Amino acid sequence: MIDLGRDHLGADGDVFYAALLKAHEGFSPEDSARLNARLVLILANQVGDREVLQAALEKAMERFHS
Amino acid sequence: MPSYSYQPFGYAPPPELSGKTPGRYPVAIVGAGPTGLSMAIDLALRGVPSLVLDDNDVVSVGSRAICWAKRTLEIFDRLGVGERMVEKGVTWKIGRVFHGDREIYSFDLLPEDGHKMPAFINLQQYYVEQYLVERARDFPDLIDLRFKNKVIGVAKLPDGAAASVETPDGPYRLEADYLLACDGAKSIVRSALGLEFAGRLFEERFLIADIELKADFPSERRFWFEPTFHAGQSALLHKQPDNIYRIDLQLGWDADPERERRPENVRPRIERVLGRSDFEIDWVSVYTFQCRRLERFVHDRVIFVGDSAHIVSPFGARGGNGCIQDVDNLGWKLVAVVKGQAGQGLIDSYNDERIRGADENIAHSSRATNFMTPKSAMEKMLRDEVLDLAADMEFARKLVNSGRLSVPCSVAGLRLQTPSPEAILDPGAACKDAPLRRAGDDVWLLNLLGGDFALLSFGEHPRIEANGIRHIHVARPGEGELQDVSGPAFERYGEGLTYLVRPDQHVAAAFRTPDAASIRAAHRRAFDNSQTGQNP
């Protein structure tokens, strides 16, 4: 069972979130979407585990099934 | 019908107007809010007289700062008003966060026992000011409280500062060796010196209201993202003493402050929050939030303390609490310099240590404000998805930011502290409280520490003496004069360690095998006297 909910960021979570908002600042919706696409691809490679990525994809898709 | 009755403190013509005094003082404090009053009391406890000037003669109108954190209460306890505040205040430690009408997250701010002071109390600023004024009056020879003495100008002097003051009986001028600007966010001293207050304004408006209501809501902080009662916005509810509730409602940048302040517009909003109409409106204000600070807090003999030096948005209770930590940091240093035990470098360390605190507070409160007021479609989308994922994913709950609540700022790594790799509680950290037993009585560690330098040792008595610093020795349960009761003290500090503690109860150094020479060196360093070699 893959536990996707567990927190790995700790106090750095706030710091990352702030950096993410800053990265998007002033971007058009299209550029923002493009930035997110690039980020997803880079992070997926960093995760490097097909099963974890599949589970993450399914979890993210939940929102669109309901 | 406000339940608090505002009593004027009274005005007396200052002696300068009848030509009686030289008009030169060791310390002049501008502003009699929580910062200025705490400052005067801290100085008085250390034997230094001060003059406090305020343009008004009543406490603050409206509750304003209400959330007082544990570290602040410990400082207030040292000043002699902490117990009274806790007795009157509403104690709380649980916060609940809702998305819509669903609770997504709750937190406990003080999960462990063995602290005299609670995680937080809610107490209206007018009570805090009243108690501080009453406490200040315990020192009639050391604190000269001058209400309706409005400072209208300040000028730096080579060895001090001069202030022009207006009173109902006319103007006068005074000089001081040190002038402490405790005159708040709109500081007149700051303007007089032409200093830039750099930072940012958040393009958002919040309605803040004190509501008098006989209800028994639990003593918790409640925060809502997009509640059904206030669609699309945020809301915050706090309980205060005297059946007063504080409600903060996000209004959006387009809201008209004048219009929103009117009772006929406030009432229906509050009715929707509470689901009832049997309440009175005590105080209402419409705010925009700003995070700003001065580049430097120390300008020769003019020192900025509290809101005059830095302001934050209120989510996280880092405004008022940050102010009192400033006072705690500056008090003993200023006194050491006034008494010739240390040089101006010690006051400069206040600048460095409290800029760290201010930056920490500004970073946290900016992030919280950004989270609750998304400024673009993408920010809103990220926020919405965090809230949605928070329902069943722990990591997302941790990203939900309704304010990271005030914790004591550590001054670790700054120059007054001696690096001590063996420490359990690192140099720079604020000391943690712990219950102890002495001669059959329950006592608290922080009360024993008080406001002077101390050596604090745990376990075997190190039998050490240096510079006449008093020594507080905590023995194992059942063994010495002063004992740990059930382990918290040993757990928090480590058995076999000896700490050098600063007068503001922050750790200066820690030793596994202390010797007099190392303690003296750490003591000199804590006074910024390492270069001169001067012993305090």
Interface residues (C-beta under 8 A of the other chain):
Chain A: L4 G5 R6 D7 H8 L9 G10 G13 D14 Y17 A18 L20 L21 H24 E25 F27 P29 S32 K59 R63
Chain B: A363 H364 S366 R367 N370 F371 S376 A377 M378 E379 L382 E385 V386 D388 D392 M393 E394 F395 A396 K398 L399 N401 R404
